[in-house]
Amino acid sequence: MQNQVTIAMCNRVGEEGDVTFAGRSVVVDSYGNVISEADGQERLLIADIDLSDRGGPQAASVPGAETARAVYSDVD
């Protein structure tokens, strides 16, 4: 949420030797809302992500945001 990006985090599930992997893969939007989340079982997550949404109103309040926009305005 601090960096205002959408995150898709994949985590291994199951056991290998003495190690148990929890799973719980997750997709979180730029506001910190969970869009999709797996349980401790093997799952395929599918989530719709709005790429035009870059943090909404809070993005304007980030210190240095205007400077960064000016510096990187030519970067697509």
Backbone bond lengths (Angstrom), bond angles and torsions (degrees), N, CA, C in turn:
res aa  C-N    CA-C-N  psi(-1)  N-CA   C-N-CA  omega(-1)  CA-C   N-CA-C  phi
1 M - - - 1.444 - - 1.524 110.94 -
2 Q 1.318 117.36 -36.66 1.450 120.09 -179.25 1.521 111.75 -61.23
3 N 1.324 117.15 -39.14 1.455 120.81 179.96 1.517 112.66 -89.09
4 Q 1.310 117.86 -3.92 1.457 124.97 175.69 1.518 112.43 55.29
5 V 1.311 115.67 51.64 1.460 121.97 176.45 1.524 109.21 -128.03
6 T 1.313 115.46 154.07 1.452 120.88 173.18 1.527 107.95 -81.55
7 I 1.317 116.38 138.34 1.468 120.89 -177.26 1.524 109.78 -124.58
8 A 1.324 115.76 133.25 1.463 122.32 170.74 1.526 106.28 -115.87
9 M 1.327 116.58 112.43 1.454 121.74 -176.32 1.522 109.41 -113.50
10 C 1.310 115.51 120.54 1.467 121.11 179.21 1.517 109.32 -100.96
11 N 1.311 116.22 137.68 1.451 120.59 179.77 1.524 109.47 -133.17
12 R 1.288 115.51 138.33 1.459 122.37 -179.84 1.523 110.90 -65.11
13 V 1.325 116.30 149.87 1.459 121.54 179.21 1.521 108.94 -130.16
14 G 1.316 115.73 149.99 1.468 120.48 177.61 1.514 112.58 111.52
15 E 1.313 115.16 -161.24 1.462 121.04 -177.82 1.519 110.55 -131.37
16 E 1.312 114.99 147.91 1.453 121.72 172.72 1.528 106.73 -144.20
17 G 1.316 115.97 112.10 1.462 119.41 -175.90 1.515 110.13 62.92
18 D 1.338 115.91 -127.41 1.470 121.44 -179.74 1.532 112.86 -90.05
19 V 1.317 117.03 2.85 1.464 121.09 -174.99 1.525 110.56 -102.95
20 T 1.343 115.87 130.75 1.456 122.29 175.82 1.525 108.52 -110.46
21 F 1.325 116.59 127.98 1.458 122.63 179.63 1.523 108.95 -99.93
22 A 1.316 116.65 130.93 1.468 122.18 -169.88 1.512 115.16 -77.61
23 G 1.335 118.25 -22.58 1.465 118.89 -173.67 1.515 109.43 76.35
24 R 1.314 117.13 -128.38 1.471 122.99 177.18 1.526 113.08 63.11
25 S 1.331 117.59 38.28 1.467 121.01 174.09 1.522 108.93 -58.32
26 V 1.329 117.11 152.91 1.458 119.80 -173.12 1.536 110.98 -151.59
27 V 1.345 115.34 149.93 1.461 123.01 170.81 1.525 106.07 -119.89
28 V 1.351 116.34 125.81 1.465 122.27 -176.75 1.519 108.74 -124.88
29 D 1.346 117.34 134.32 1.466 119.93 -179.67 1.529 111.41 -81.27
30 S 1.328 116.68 178.25 1.461 121.68 -174.86 1.525 113.29 -68.30
31 Y 1.329 117.59 -9.91 1.456 122.05 177.04 1.530 111.64 -96.03
32 G 1.327 116.62 -4.97 1.467 120.66 -178.02 1.514 113.55 91.85
33 N 1.338 117.37 7.25 1.467 121.25 178.65 1.519 110.15 -82.99
34 V 1.325 116.44 135.11 1.456 120.89 177.03 1.525 108.66 -74.90
35 I 1.343 116.11 120.53 1.461 121.84 179.62 1.523 109.84 -88.19
36 S 1.322 116.03 -41.57 1.457 121.55 -179.44 1.520 108.67 -152.30
37 E 1.330 116.18 141.97 1.465 119.95 -177.43 1.520 109.86 -146.46
38 A 1.321 116.27 136.56 1.462 121.43 176.92 1.528 109.46 -93.69
39 D 1.302 114.81 158.37 1.461 119.27 174.37 1.528 107.86 -91.72
40 G 1.296 117.89 -156.85 1.454 121.87 -178.73 1.515 114.18 -83.17
41 Q 1.332 116.81 12.24 1.462 121.86 179.10 1.527 109.78 -106.88
42 E 1.330 115.91 161.66 1.461 119.77 176.51 1.526 108.73 -66.79
43 R 1.342 116.78 125.28 1.468 122.11 -175.56 1.524 110.38 -142.68
44 L 1.325 115.19 157.57 1.455 122.82 169.67 1.520 106.22 -108.93
45 L 1.328 116.99 118.82 1.459 120.95 178.63 1.519 109.24 -95.38
46 I 1.317 115.58 135.37 1.457 121.93 174.93 1.517 106.56 -126.58
47 A 1.340 116.38 128.49 1.459 120.07 -177.93 1.522 109.73 -139.96
48 D 1.330 116.48 141.82 1.460 122.11 172.83 1.524 107.60 -88.56
49 I 1.333 116.53 126.32 1.458 121.83 -178.58 1.523 108.15 -120.39
50 D 1.326 115.97 126.03 1.462 121.67 177.96 1.526 108.27 -85.30
51 L 1.328 117.59 101.63 1.455 121.48 -177.02 1.524 113.20 -71.16
52 S 1.324 117.49 -14.54 1.463 119.90 177.96 1.525 111.47 -82.32
53 D 1.323 117.88 -13.94 1.462 122.02 -179.60 1.526 108.58 -90.09
54 R 1.314 115.99 111.38 1.470 120.27 -176.90 1.515 111.19 -116.37
55 G 1.303 117.38 44.65 1.452 119.69 175.57 1.510 114.80 105.17
56 G 1.308 118.33 -5.75 1.452 121.12 175.68 1.520 113.84 58.40
57 P 1.326 117.19 -144.51 1.466 122.13 -174.30 1.526 113.60 -59.32
58 Q 1.328 117.03 -34.45 1.458 118.93 -177.39 1.524 112.09 -66.60
59 A 1.319 118.56 -24.33 1.464 121.51 -179.60 1.525 110.98 -61.79
60 A 1.313 117.28 -32.17 1.463 121.06 -179.64 1.523 112.26 -71.41
61 S 1.337 117.81 -21.02 1.456 121.08 -176.17 1.522 113.87 -95.63
62 V 1.316 117.53 5.44 1.462 120.44 -179.54 1.520 109.18 -76.34
63 P 1.356 117.25 125.17 1.466 119.36 178.45 1.528 110.36 -57.97
64 G 1.324 116.04 131.89 1.454 120.62 178.07 1.518 114.35 84.82
65 A 1.325 117.97 -1.51 1.466 120.83 -176.45 1.527 111.60 -61.51
66 E 1.323 117.39 -42.81 1.464 120.39 -179.92 1.523 111.22 -65.57
67 T 1.328 116.29 -39.63 1.465 120.22 177.57 1.527 110.26 -62.34
68 A 1.329 115.98 -44.84 1.466 120.18 -179.99 1.521 110.36 -63.03
69 R 1.322 117.79 -41.27 1.470 120.38 179.27 1.527 110.10 -62.43
70 A 1.329 117.26 -40.63 1.458 120.94 -179.64 1.533 111.04 -67.37
71 V 1.316 116.37 -42.98 1.466 121.28 -178.06 1.518 111.12 -67.09
72 Y 1.343 116.57 -40.59 1.465 120.84 -174.76 1.515 113.33 -104.68
73 S 1.319 118.54 22.31 1.461 121.35 -174.98 1.524 112.84 -63.20
74 D 1.317 118.19 -23.76 1.465 121.33 -179.76 1.523 113.48 -87.22
75 V 1.340 116.73 -5.19 1.461 120.88 -177.51 1.516 109.23 -90.59
76 D 1.312 116.89 128.25 1.476 120.51 178.88 1.502 109.86 -100.78
